[in-house]
Amino acid sequence: MVTQMNTKNLYQQDRCLWAKTMADLLKERRLDQLDCQNLIKEIEDMGRSQKKSLKRNLEILLMHLLKWKYQPHKQSNSWRLSIDEHRERILKQLKESPSLKRHFDLVLDEAYGRARKEASIETSIDISRFPALNPFLKEEILDQEFLPK
């Protein structure tokens, strides 16, 4: 028989099995046996993880848009693929969790700052050559056809 004490130990030993056990207990409506403390922690972590993922995908997308714009002689299918991949990831996240649209707006400037730094490092172009403020409109960033000129 599963007990709360067993599920708390299971959380420390095998998170994947613990998650399956929690799902099974929920399906069976055996709520008194749930490891609520860790379940709450995991649900909160899931939200934070989604936000971090969105921001990182945005940083990578913006970095590649900068590289595309400032190194036209080095444009490649690899860069284009990365732009498309990270744009798709962002669009999927925003579709699956519309509440992340607000987070997108909140982290856009910070993500651009990181992207600017990374673009400078990757290209060996002095950071001062990239605009200090994000030159891309939100609509352009999310537009699957947009590539800067």
C-alpha positions as CSV (number, residue, x, y, z in Angstrom):
1,M,0.0,0.0,0.0
2,V,1.3,3.5,-0.9
3,T,1.6,5.9,1.9
4,Q,2.6,9.6,2.1
5,M,5.9,8.6,3.7
6,N,6.6,6.2,0.9
7,T,5.9,8.8,-1.7
8,K,8.1,11.4,0.0
9,N,11.0,8.9,0.0
10,L,10.2,8.0,-3.6
11,Y,10.5,11.7,-4.6
12,Q,14.1,11.6,-3.3
13,Q,15.0,8.3,-5.0
14,D,13.2,8.4,-8.4
15,R,11.4,11.5,-9.6
16,C,10.1,9.9,-12.7
17,L,8.5,7.0,-10.8
18,W,7.3,9.5,-8.2
19,A,5.5,11.6,-10.9
20,K,3.8,8.5,-12.3
21,T,2.7,7.4,-8.8
22,M,1.3,10.9,-8.2
23,A,-0.6,10.8,-11.5
24,D,-2.0,7.3,-10.7
25,L,-3.1,8.4,-7.2
26,L,-4.8,11.5,-8.7
27,K,-6.6,9.3,-11.3
28,E,-7.7,6.9,-8.6
29,R,-8.8,9.9,-6.4
30,R,-6.6,8.7,-3.5
31,L,-5.9,12.2,-2.5
32,D,-5.0,11.4,1.1
33,Q,-1.9,9.5,-0.2
34,L,-0.5,12.3,-2.3
35,D,2.8,13.9,-1.5
36,C,1.3,17.4,-1.6
37,Q,4.4,19.3,-0.5
38,N,6.5,18.0,-3.3
39,L,3.6,18.1,-5.8
40,I,3.2,21.8,-5.1
41,K,6.9,22.3,-5.5
42,E,7.0,20.5,-8.9
43,I,4.0,22.4,-10.3
44,E,5.6,25.7,-9.3
45,D,9.0,24.6,-10.8
46,M,7.2,23.7,-14.0
47,G,6.0,27.2,-14.4
48,R,9.4,28.7,-13.8
49,S,10.9,26.2,-16.2
50,Q,8.5,27.3,-18.9
51,K,9.5,30.9,-18.4
52,K,13.2,30.2,-18.5
53,S,12.8,28.1,-21.6
54,L,10.8,30.9,-23.4
55,K,13.5,33.5,-22.4
56,R,16.4,31.3,-23.6
57,N,14.7,30.5,-26.9
58,L,14.1,34.3,-27.4
59,E,17.8,35.0,-26.6
60,I,19.0,32.5,-29.2
61,L,16.5,33.7,-31.8
62,L,17.5,37.4,-31.3
63,M,21.2,36.5,-31.4
64,H,20.7,34.8,-34.8
65,L,18.6,37.7,-36.1
66,L,21.5,40.0,-35.2
67,K,24.0,37.8,-36.8
68,W,21.9,37.5,-39.9
69,K,21.6,41.3,-40.1
70,Y,25.2,42.2,-39.3
71,Q,27.0,39.4,-41.1
72,P,25.1,39.0,-44.4
73,H,28.2,37.5,-46.1
74,K,28.1,34.6,-43.5
75,Q,24.3,33.9,-43.7
76,S,23.8,30.2,-43.9
77,N,21.1,27.6,-43.9
78,S,22.3,26.6,-40.4
79,W,21.5,30.1,-39.1
80,R,18.1,30.1,-40.9
81,L,17.3,26.7,-39.4
82,S,18.2,28.0,-35.9
83,I,16.0,31.1,-36.4
84,D,13.1,28.9,-37.6
85,E,13.6,26.4,-34.8
86,H,13.6,28.9,-31.9
87,R,10.8,30.9,-33.4
88,E,8.7,27.7,-33.6
89,R,9.5,26.8,-30.0
90,I,8.4,30.3,-28.9
91,L,5.2,30.2,-30.9
92,K,4.4,26.7,-29.6
93,Q,5.0,27.8,-26.0
94,L,2.8,30.9,-26.5
95,K,0.0,28.8,-28.0
96,E,0.1,26.1,-25.3
97,S,0.4,28.7,-22.5
98,P,-1.1,32.1,-23.5
99,S,-0.2,33.5,-20.1
100,L,3.5,33.4,-21.3
101,K,2.7,36.3,-23.7
102,R,3.0,38.7,-20.7
103,H,6.3,37.1,-19.7
104,F,7.6,37.5,-23.3
105,D,6.9,41.2,-23.1
106,L,8.6,41.4,-19.7
107,V,11.8,39.6,-20.7
108,L,12.2,40.9,-24.2
109,D,14.6,43.8,-23.4
110,E,16.7,41.6,-21.1
111,A,16.8,38.8,-23.7
112,Y,17.9,41.2,-26.3
113,G,20.8,42.4,-24.0
114,R,22.0,38.8,-23.6
115,A,21.5,38.1,-27.4
116,R,23.5,41.3,-28.2
117,K,26.4,40.1,-26.0
118,E,26.3,36.6,-27.4
119,A,26.2,37.8,-31.0
120,S,29.3,40.0,-30.3
121,I,31.2,37.0,-28.8
122,E,30.2,34.7,-31.7
123,T,30.9,37.1,-34.5
124,S,33.9,39.0,-33.0
125,I,32.0,42.2,-33.9
126,D,32.4,44.8,-31.2
127,I,29.3,45.0,-29.1
128,S,29.0,48.7,-29.7
129,R,28.1,48.0,-33.4
130,F,24.9,46.3,-32.3
131,P,22.1,48.6,-31.3
132,A,21.8,49.1,-27.6
133,L,18.0,48.9,-27.8
134,N,16.2,46.0,-29.5
135,P,15.7,46.9,-33.2
136,F,13.2,44.2,-33.9
137,L,9.4,44.6,-33.4
138,K,7.6,41.9,-31.5
139,E,5.6,41.2,-34.7
140,E,8.9,40.7,-36.6
141,I,10.4,38.4,-34.0
142,L,7.4,36.2,-34.2
143,D,6.8,36.4,-37.9
144,Q,7.9,33.1,-39.5
145,E,8.9,34.8,-42.7
146,F,10.8,37.7,-41.2
147,L,14.6,37.9,-41.7
148,P,16.3,41.3,-41.2
149,K,17.9,43.0,-44.1
